[in-house]
Amino acid sequence: MAQVAAFPEPRRPTRVGPSGYLALMDLAYLRAHPEHLPTFLTHQRIRETPVAGGDSCAASRLTLDDGHSVFTKTWPERAGRPVPAGFFATEAAGLRWLREAGAVAVPEVVVALPGLLALDWVDPGEPTPGAAERFGRELADTHRAGAAGFGAAWPGFIGTLDQDNTPDEGPWPQWFARRRLLPYLRMSVDGGALDGADATLVEQVVARIDEFGGDEPAARLHGDLWPGNLLWGADERVWLVDPAAHGGHRETDLAQLALFGGPPHHERIMAGYREAWPLADGWRERVPLHQLQLLLVHTALFGGAYRDAVVGAARAALRGVGRATVDE
């Protein structure tokens, strides 16, 4: 590991280069030696500015000596437990996989270590209708890039919860019930967020899962696509962050996007998506079914505050069983 040498002001200490001279801590060095980043952070050799980073991690903007910025996520000490094994490696794998589709904008992974993730910085901008439509088309192209099957080749997390990514050939309805609904239902009941009657209601949805229709081959999903995981960039693009990426049903991403009030220009996103890849008949009726997964994750993570949302989605899903709406 490189040694960090003290140096009198006004020259700020950076790092010792391969020939023993002091060199800049720049992006090229960081790419070549990602394992050195924690040491430089510990010794405050990089300018660090805290930024908003979500519910589970601490986030910062790091400004390197060449002026380049990266976004970092670390496991906070307040969490009271060590970082789960594979937590940041899983996110890095998902980001790379989504980026490989060459469609929707995804930040490049610069550093992925057991306790830290660093991504290329994206300058934030304002939501615009044009960016929304472009994002809709690019999201469709990302979904269309497909997956080897349902699940993924890496272990999964959604938030801080385990997500079972065991590869599965499907069909989708049974996989969705077994891997994406029932585990979080059990967690929610065990944690006291849902009671027996609530569980029975969700189990009725599971029992009728084959009646919803719309089965499709596995698409390349973000997997946690609530509106807070869209980053509207200054480059007039919408960037995907914080994925729980896996092969799944493309309607799940779209249904999650409509939660919690939806993103700005939601209708333009959907228009762009459906122009690029029309949705199957009955997709509107299946929205509550797909939303049920992320809502159950919320009751498992955050408790009874989301109980009414789970019950409402389950009831709406049951009302929509067997109904198909022909898209105009």
Phi, psi and omega per residue, in radians:
M1 nan 2.419 -3.122
A2 -1.110 2.507 3.075
Q3 -1.571 2.519 3.121
V4 -1.806 2.080 -3.060
A5 -1.780 2.450 3.048
A6 -1.230 2.600 -3.123
F7 -2.559 2.336 -3.076
P8 -1.067 2.616 3.029
E9 -1.106 2.732 0.102
P10 -1.521 0.011 -3.119
R11 -1.416 2.163 -3.079
R12 -1.424 2.370 3.114
P13 -1.163 2.433 3.120
T14 -2.149 -1.615 -3.123
R15 -2.583 2.828 3.073
V16 -1.591 2.171 3.139
G17 -1.377 3.098 -3.055
P18 -1.107 -0.395 3.141
S19 -1.779 0.158 3.084
G20 1.614 -0.043 3.128
Y21 -1.585 2.784 3.108
L22 -1.382 2.242 -3.107
A23 -2.233 2.927 -3.110
L24 -1.292 2.536 2.972
M25 -1.524 1.553 -3.039
D26 -1.964 3.124 -3.077
L27 -1.112 -0.676 -3.135
A28 -1.069 -0.753 3.125
Y29 -1.151 -0.717 -3.131
L30 -1.091 -0.712 3.092
R31 -1.111 -0.664 -3.087
A32 -1.346 -0.486 -3.061
H33 -2.346 1.082 -3.086
P34 -1.077 -0.478 -3.099
E35 -1.174 -0.254 -3.126
H36 -1.454 -0.253 -3.023
L37 -1.001 -0.795 3.141
P38 -1.011 -0.629 3.135
T39 -1.149 -0.767 3.125
F40 -1.135 -0.604 3.083
L41 -1.201 -0.757 -3.140
T42 -1.034 -0.690 -3.102
H43 -1.626 0.182 3.055
Q44 0.979 0.760 3.121
R45 -1.602 -0.028 3.130
I46 -2.256 2.385 3.111
R47 -1.188 2.185 -3.043
E48 -2.161 2.236 3.133
T49 -2.175 2.068 3.121
P50 -1.080 2.462 3.073
V51 -2.380 2.931 3.073
A52 -1.151 2.407 -3.055
G53 -2.476 0.257 3.103
G54 1.773 -2.973 -3.005
D55 -1.472 -0.528 -2.931
S56 -1.851 -0.388 -3.010
C57 -2.120 2.763 2.951
A58 -1.584 2.445 -3.047
A59 -2.257 2.580 -3.132
S60 -2.543 2.733 2.936
R61 -1.799 2.177 3.095
L62 -1.820 2.262 3.094
T63 -1.863 2.012 -3.094
L64 -1.447 2.966 -3.072
D65 -1.196 -0.310 3.079
D66 -1.595 0.110 3.125
G67 1.565 -0.147 3.126
H68 -1.295 2.535 3.111
S69 -2.014 2.573 2.999
V70 -2.291 2.674 3.104
F71 -1.750 2.237 -3.130
T72 -2.095 2.558 3.035
K73 -2.154 2.342 3.073
T74 -2.314 2.774 3.103
W75 -1.399 2.111 -3.038
P76 -1.312 2.581 3.095
E77 -1.079 -0.530 -3.114
R78 -1.163 -0.207 -3.113
A79 -1.111 -0.422 3.070
G80 1.346 0.081 3.086
R81 -2.642 2.739 -3.119
P82 -1.167 2.776 3.103
V83 -1.051 2.310 3.118
P84 -1.035 2.469 -3.139
A85 -1.007 2.234 3.105
G86 1.419 0.119 -3.034
F87 -1.051 -0.949 -3.101
F88 -1.362 -0.526 3.078
A89 -1.103 -0.644 3.121
T90 -1.135 -0.790 3.121
E91 -1.099 -0.729 3.128
A92 -1.080 -0.739 3.121
A93 -1.084 -0.730 3.132
G94 -1.148 -0.739 3.111
L95 -1.086 -0.772 3.137
R96 -1.107 -0.717 -3.120
W97 -1.125 -0.755 3.092
L98 -1.146 -0.694 -3.132
R99 -1.148 -0.573 3.140
E100 -1.072 -0.401 3.128
A101 -1.158 -0.366 3.083
G102 1.178 0.526 -3.078
A103 -2.152 -1.540 -3.130
V104 -1.180 2.627 -3.122
A105 -1.279 2.266 3.136
V106 -2.383 2.248 3.139
P107 -1.054 2.526 3.098
E108 -1.307 2.422 3.044
V109 -1.375 2.089 3.129
V110 -1.665 -0.757 -3.133
V111 -2.415 2.318 3.020
A112 -2.344 1.847 3.140
L113 -2.124 2.883 -3.119
P114 -0.974 -0.547 -3.104
G115 -1.982 0.199 -3.006
L116 -2.807 2.523 3.036
L117 -2.295 2.297 3.094
A118 -2.183 2.285 -3.112
L119 -2.130 2.729 3.032
D120 -1.049 2.404 -3.096
W121 -1.277 2.440 3.071
V122 -2.039 2.077 3.101
D123 -1.202 2.201 -3.110
P124 -1.298 2.648 3.111
G125 -2.400 -2.937 -3.133
E126 -1.718 2.486 3.075
P127 -1.110 2.368 3.095
T128 -2.320 2.675 3.096
P129 -1.024 -0.666 -3.133
G130 -1.135 -0.743 3.099
A131 -1.127 -0.625 -3.139
A132 -1.128 -0.827 3.140
E133 -1.109 -0.726 3.111
R134 -1.086 -0.733 3.120
F135 -1.067 -0.736 3.116
G136 -1.006 -0.769 3.127
R137 -1.175 -0.721 -3.122
E138 -1.211 -0.614 3.084
L139 -1.118 -0.709 3.091
A140 -1.056 -0.747 3.139
D141 -1.159 -0.628 3.084
T142 -1.137 -0.809 3.079
H143 -1.015 -0.736 -3.072
R144 -1.180 -0.342 3.089
A145 -1.089 -0.404 2.950
G146 1.354 -3.114 -3.135
A147 -2.562 2.813 -3.134
A148 -1.158 -0.404 3.135
G149 3.077 -2.966 3.087
F150 -1.374 2.523 -3.020
G151 1.595 -2.714 -3.074
A152 -2.746 2.986 3.139
A153 -1.490 0.008 3.139
W154 -2.191 2.712 3.060
P155 -1.092 2.707 -3.028
G156 -2.000 2.679 2.934
F157 -2.378 2.571 2.917
I158 -2.310 2.020 -2.851
G159 1.103 -2.287 3.075
T160 -1.763 0.083 -3.132
L161 -1.557 2.565 3.010
D162 -1.098 2.510 3.033
Q163 -2.216 2.124 -3.060
D164 -1.301 1.864 -3.132
N165 -1.779 0.314 3.129
T166 -0.870 2.110 -3.117
P167 -0.953 2.415 -3.027
D168 -2.580 2.350 -3.140
E169 -1.432 -0.114 3.128
G170 1.561 -2.847 0.212
P171 -1.212 2.867 -3.025
W172 -1.000 -0.822 -3.014
P173 -0.995 -0.824 -3.123
Q174 -1.187 -0.663 3.073
W175 -1.074 -0.793 -3.103
F176 -1.080 -0.757 3.126
A177 -1.127 -0.798 -3.018
R178 -1.298 -0.661 -3.008
R179 -1.814 -0.376 -2.995
R180 -2.103 -0.299 3.111
L181 -1.881 -1.016 -3.005
L182 -1.075 -0.694 3.135
P183 -1.044 -0.720 -3.093
Y184 -1.403 -0.419 2.982
L185 -1.122 -0.801 3.134
R186 -1.081 -0.766 3.115
M187 -1.061 -0.710 -3.100
S188 -1.180 -0.690 3.088
V189 -1.204 -0.791 -3.136
D190 -1.085 -0.569 3.137
G191 -1.478 -0.062 3.102
G192 1.484 0.102 3.136
A193 -1.317 -0.532 3.126
L194 -2.179 2.551 3.118
D195 -1.770 -3.059 -3.074
G196 -1.074 -0.685 3.133
A197 -1.152 -0.694 3.100
D198 -1.096 -0.753 3.140
A199 -1.094 -0.712 3.127
T200 -1.067 -0.679 3.129
L201 -1.101 -0.810 3.127
V202 -1.146 -0.659 3.124
E203 -1.129 -0.512 3.044
Q204 -1.139 -0.663 3.060
V205 -1.090 -0.806 -3.132
V206 -1.069 -0.711 -3.112
A207 -1.114 -0.449 -3.104
R208 -1.882 0.304 -3.007
I209 -1.017 -0.569 -3.116
D210 -1.282 -0.211 -3.087
E211 -1.527 -0.131 -3.052
F212 -1.362 -0.411 -3.141
G213 1.280 -2.980 3.070
G214 1.355 0.250 -3.124
D215 -1.059 2.360 -3.140
E216 -2.473 2.818 3.018
P217 -1.092 2.817 -3.098
A218 -1.110 2.304 3.049
A219 -1.793 2.889 3.128
R220 -1.544 1.796 -2.999
L221 -1.760 2.583 2.872
H222 -1.184 -0.838 2.986
G223 1.624 -0.245 3.087
D224 -2.512 0.898 -2.898
L225 -1.573 0.872 2.958
W226 -1.305 2.800 -2.987
P227 -1.010 -0.451 3.131
G228 -1.185 -0.214 3.132
N229 -1.753 0.310 2.944
L230 -1.818 2.311 3.061
L231 -1.981 1.985 3.124
W232 -1.445 2.020 -3.017
G233 -1.614 2.789 3.070
A234 -1.187 -0.240 3.135
D235 -1.533 0.226 3.123
E236 1.157 0.522 3.032
R237 -2.181 2.778 3.031
V238 -1.838 2.201 -3.077
W239 -1.826 2.509 3.078
L240 -1.648 2.310 3.091
V241 -2.329 2.908 3.050
D242 0.890 0.952 -3.098
P243 -1.394 2.787 2.861
A244 -2.111 1.025 -2.857
A245 -1.148 2.479 3.116
H246 -3.003 2.992 3.004
G247 -1.440 2.213 -3.113
G248 -2.782 -2.832 3.137
H249 -1.550 2.270 -3.074
R250 -1.075 -0.475 3.110
E251 -1.132 -0.387 3.118
T252 -1.146 -0.826 3.075
D253 -0.991 -0.814 -3.072
L254 -1.165 -0.659 3.116
A255 -1.185 -0.714 3.096
Q256 -1.074 -0.638 -3.117
L257 -1.066 -0.468 -3.113
A258 -1.464 -0.104 -3.097
L259 -1.281 2.765 2.988
F260 0.983 0.684 3.095
G261 1.621 -0.207 3.121
G262 1.306 2.903 3.138
P263 -1.455 2.926 2.982
P264 -1.012 2.501 3.088
H265 0.990 0.675 -3.093
H266 -1.005 -0.717 -3.101
E267 -1.129 -0.546 3.117
R268 -1.292 -0.603 3.050
I269 -1.050 -0.850 -3.104
M270 -1.143 -0.635 3.109
A271 -1.108 -0.766 3.112
G272 -1.119 -0.712 3.140
Y273 -1.100 -0.884 -3.051
R274 -1.206 -0.441 3.027
E275 -1.172 -0.699 -3.113
A276 -1.358 -0.611 -3.089
W277 -2.694 1.681 -3.124
P278 -1.008 2.602 -3.135
L279 -1.602 2.711 -3.118
A280 -1.238 2.661 3.063
D281 -0.904 2.456 3.099
G282 1.507 0.117 -3.064
W283 -1.106 -0.619 -3.135
R284 -1.123 -0.653 -3.129
E285 -1.223 -0.399 -3.117
R286 -1.561 -0.109 -3.111
V287 -0.950 -0.852 -3.140
P288 -1.076 -0.607 3.100
L289 -1.055 -0.854 -3.121
H290 -1.174 -0.623 3.126
Q291 -1.192 -0.425 -3.069
L292 -1.027 -0.600 3.140
Q293 -1.027 -0.973 -3.060
L294 -1.193 -0.530 3.089
L295 -1.193 -0.664 3.056
L296 -1.160 -0.613 3.034
V297 -1.046 -0.686 3.137
H298 -1.170 -0.722 3.093
T299 -1.174 -0.602 3.102
A300 -1.171 -0.632 -3.094
L301 -1.505 -0.756 -2.907
F302 -2.021 -0.095 3.020
G303 1.628 -2.786 -2.950
G304 -1.208 -0.144 3.116
A305 -1.049 -0.422 -3.125
Y306 -1.814 0.181 -3.095
R307 -1.072 -0.796 -3.109
D308 -1.096 -0.619 3.127
A309 -1.161 -0.699 3.107
V310 -1.118 -0.833 -3.128
V311 -1.081 -0.748 3.138
G312 -1.106 -0.723 3.132
A313 -1.170 -0.710 3.137
A314 -1.106 -0.765 3.126
R315 -1.139 -0.720 3.125
A316 -1.144 -0.668 3.108
A317 -1.091 -0.761 -3.141
L318 -1.137 -0.617 3.092
R319 -1.158 -0.487 -3.080
G320 -1.578 -0.069 -3.105
V321 -1.018 2.270 3.038
G322 1.422 -0.159 3.124
R323 -1.600 2.436 3.093
A324 -2.224 2.331 3.081
T325 -1.855 2.127 3.122
V326 -1.382 2.087 -3.122
D327 -1.209 2.451 3.105
E328 -1.358 nan nan
